[in-house]
């Protein structure tokens, strides 16, 4: 696999992982009765985006490593 192919696989895997971990652990403002005036009640109180981006990067690295091992073997057949 080329460097460009690895980067493309990593980016696609990162977005896939990011969207999978995005709803984990999110609590809406209405659950705590701490709704800020002028905001939607279902808006997340603490979305933890930085932590989720790191988890997505770790997942994408694993997926990219697996793809780097599998793709050359499939192309060699």
Backbone as a ProteinNet text record, in pm:
[ID]
protein_1_A
[PRIMARY]
XXXXXXXXXXXXXXXXXXXXXXXXXXXXXXXXXXXXXXXXXXXXXXXXXXXXXXXXXXXXXXXXXXXXXXXXXXXXX
[TERTIARY]
85.6	0	90.2	53.1	131.4	99.9	180.7	158.6	24.2	-5.8	-133.5	-251.1	-238.9	-345.4	-363.5	-252.8	-260.4	-326.6	-294.7	-355.5	-505	-542.1	-684.1	-760.3	-704.4	-770	-780.4	-674.6	-677.4	-786.4	-797.8	-897.1	-1038.6	-1063.4	-1196.5	-1226.6	-1128.4	-1147.6	-1166.2	-1095	-1109.3	-1251.4	-1306.5	-1442.9	-1542.9	-1523	-1611.3	-1609	-1489.3	-1476.9	-1531.7	-1507.1	-1554.8	-1706.5	-1773	-1919.1	-1972.3	-1894.1	-1939.7	-1927.5	-1822.8	-1804.6	-1873.3	-1921.2	-1980.6	-2096.4	-2190.5	-2302.5	-2272	-2155.2	-2123.9	-2103.4	-2174.5	-2155.7	-2211.2	-2291.6	-2345.9	-2476	-2485.5	-2608.4	-2661.9	-2790.8	-2855.1	-2875	-2897.8	-2919.6	-3047	-3146.5	-3274.7	-3261.7	-3160.6	-3143.4	-3095.8	-3027.2	-2975	-3054.4	-3158.4	-3233.8	-3142.5	-3045.5	-2952.5	-2957	-3076.7	-3091.8	-3055.2	-2964.4	-2923.9	-3029.3	-3079	-3180.8	-3130.2	-3215.6	-3180.6	-3116.2	-3098.9	-3040.4	-3142.6	-3116.3	-3202.4	-3185.2	-3296.2	-3289.5	-3208.9	-3211.9	-3141.4	-2994.3	-2948.1	-2807.7	-2719.5	-2607.3	-2522.6	-2460.5	-2453.9	-2396.3	-2243.7	-2184.2	-2039.5	-2010.4	-1989.4	-1975.2	-1841.6	-1739.5	-1608.2	-1548.8	-1546.4	-1502.6	-1354.3	-1270	-1126.3	-1098	-1160	-1141.8	-1192.2	-1304.6	-1361.8	-1277.4	-1215.3	-1125.5	-1002.7	-952.5	-838	-877.3	-994.5	-1042.5	-1060.4	-1110.9	-1128.8	-993.6	-893.4	-759.5	-699.7	-721.3	-671.2	-740.6	-870.8	-944.4	-903.3	-882.5	-841.1	-701.5	-613.2	-478.6	-484.7	-569.9	-584.7	-641.4	-744.1	-804.7	-705	-625.8	-525.9	-417.1	-376.3	-274.6	-326.9	-450.6	-510	-519.5	-560.6	-570	-432.5	-329.6	-194	-143.6	-191.3	-152.3	-234.9	-361.2	-452.3	-446.7	-444.1	-453.5	-339.6	-213.3	-108.4	-125.1	-174.6	-196.2	-309.2	-411.7	-520.8	-477.2	-392.8	-346.2	-244.8	-175.9	-75.6	-137.8	-260.9	-325.3	-359.9
-117.4	0	123.6	220.5	343.5	436	538.4	636.9	707.2	743.5	812	720.4	593.2	497.8	481.7	478.4	468.7	589.8	707.1	830.5	832.2	790.5	788.2	690.6	572.9	474.5	527.1	593.1	647.6	753.2	843.5	951.4	894.1	800.4	739.7	663.5	589.3	513.7	607.9	721.9	817.5	870.1	912.2	964.7	857.7	736.1	626.9	604.5	598	578.5	698.1	818.3	937.9	939.6	906.4	905	791.7	684	575	611.7	685.2	719	849.9	925.8	1056.1	1051.1	958	959.9	896.5	838.9	768.8	869	850.3	930.6	1071.2	1102.7	1238.5	1247.1	1349.6	1375.6	1510.8	1515.3	1640.3	1732.4	1859.1	1956.6	1926.4	1871.4	1843.8	1733.6	1647.4	1538.5	1588.8	1702	1758.3	1878.2	1915.1	2037.6	2159.6	2162.2	2275.1	2341.9	2356.6	2414.2	2562.3	2600.4	2740.1	2810.6	2925.3	2996.4	3028.4	3001.8	3028.6	2912.3	2798.6	2681.1	2568.6	2473.3	2356	2266.9	2213.8	2129.1	2002.3	1951.1	1826.7	1848.9	1973.2	2000.4	1934.6	1876.7	1808.5	1906.1	1861.7	1946.4	1946.7	1829.8	1818.1	1712.4	1752.5	1653.5	1579.1	1626.2	1560.9	1532.7	1632.3	1612.4	1577.9	1637.5	1608.6	1462.5	1413.8	1274.6	1179.8	1213.2	1128.7	1131.7	1245.8	1254.5	1165.7	1161.5	1073.4	927	891.5	753.3	716.7	810.1	784.5	766.3	843.3	828.9	692.6	648	515.7	405.7	416.1	318.2	320.5	438.7	451.6	395.4	411.3	355	202.3	143.9	-2.3	-49.3	17.7	-20.3	-4.1	102.8	125.3	18.6	-20.1	-125.3	-258.2	-289.4	-413	-407.6	-294.1	-278.8	-289.3	-235.1	-242.3	-386.3	-470.8	-611.2	-693.7	-661.9	-743.7	-708.4	-580.7	-538.5	-593.7	-587.3	-644	-795	-866.7	-1010.4	-1038	-954.5	-972.3	-939.8	-838.9	-800	-899.2	-972.5	-1067.9	-1195.4	-1221.4	-1345.3	-1343.8
0	0	0	-81.1	-89.3	29	43.1	150.7	130.7	5.9	-21.8	11.1	-23.7	8	157.2	230.8	376.3	439.4	387.1	439.5	410.2	291	254.8	344	364.5	451	594.1	642.2	778.1	793.1	696.2	705.3	703	612.2	606.2	735.3	785.2	909.8	1028.3	1027.5	1138	1143.8	1029.8	1028.6	1068.4	1021.5	1058	1209.4	1266.6	1411.8	1489.1	1438.6	1507.3	1516.9	1406.3	1409.6	1496.7	1512.1	1599	1746.7	1785.7	1927.7	1966.5	1869.8	1899	1998.3	1990	2085.2	2221	2238.2	2363.1	2476.8	2585.7	2706.2	2702	2602.6	2591.2	2670	2751.3	2827.7	2785	2762.9	2724	2843.4	2814.8	2921.9	2998.5	2932	2998.2	3101.8	3090.7	3187	3322.3	3323.6	3448.4	3496.8	3424.5	3453	3457	3364.6	3359.3	3222.4	3168	3035.4	3039.3	2950	2937.7	2852.8	2898.9	2820.2	2679.6	2581.4	2442.9	2371	2438.1	2373.5	2368.8	2284.2	2271.3	2393.8	2445.8	2564.6	2539.8	2417.1	2385.7	2351.9	2354.1	2324.3	2430.3	2389.8	2486.8	2586.1	2710.2	2814.8	2804.3	2787.3	2775.5	2668.8	2541.7	2435.2	2434	2504.2	2513.1	2374.8	2287.5	2150.1	2138.9	2221	2212.2	2247.7	2353.1	2392.8	2284.3	2224.3	2119.9	1993.1	1963.5	1847.9	1868.9	1991.6	2020.2	2010.9	2061.1	2048.7	1902.1	1823.2	1680.2	1611.5	1652.6	1594.7	1629.5	1751.6	1790.2	1710.6	1695.8	1616.3	1470.4	1416	1276.5	1255.3	1354	1342.5	1338.3	1419.8	1419.5	1285.8	1236.3	1108.9	994.7	995.9	892.2	897.4	1017	1030.3	976.9	1007.1	955.7	803.3	750.1	604.5	539.9	605.1	550.1	545.9	634.3	632.8	534.5	521.4	440.9	291.9	258.3	118.2	31.9	72.4	-12.7	-36.4	62.7	45.3	-52.3	-50.1	-145.3	-288.5	-303.6	-436.2	-493.1	-407.4	-451.6	-507.5	-475.8	-521	-665.6
[MASK]
+++++++++++++++++++++++++++++++++++++++++++++++++++++++++++++++++++++++++++++

